[in-house]
Every structure is written in structure tokens, then in C-alpha cells.
Amino acid sequence: MFVSFILAKVQAYFRYRETVRELSLLSDRELTDLGIGRFQIDSVARQSAASMLLVDEPTSSTTL
């Protein structure tokens, strides 16, 4: 149980870093097309990582 929690946190962190990296590579024009400002990259990446944790949470709680 504890190991799966830590693993989920590590996976979420890697998803966060990957999202930041990919969005940072886009031009301002491409980000605008997506409806994202450059200053929003961090919050979008955090939301992406958090959504990954929320998706995994119900399956782990049903195993109790």
C-alpha cells in the first residue's frame, strides 16, 4: 500500500516534468493556439500530474 502510494507520487512528478518540458519547447504562438500563456505552464503541468493521481486513487481505495 505504502509502496504504491510512493510510486504514484513519483509517476506524477515525472508526468509534471515531462509536461513542463514539452510545453516549454512550444513557441508563444503555439501556446496561444492551445489557450495557454507561458506563465501558465507550471500550473497546467501541476494539474496534469494531479489528474493522474486522482485517476489512480479510486482503484487503490477499492482494494481495502
Secondary structure by P-SEA (a helix, b strand, c coil): caaaaaaaaaaaaaaaaaaaaaaaaccaaaaaaacccccaaaaaaaaaaaaaaaaacaaaaaac
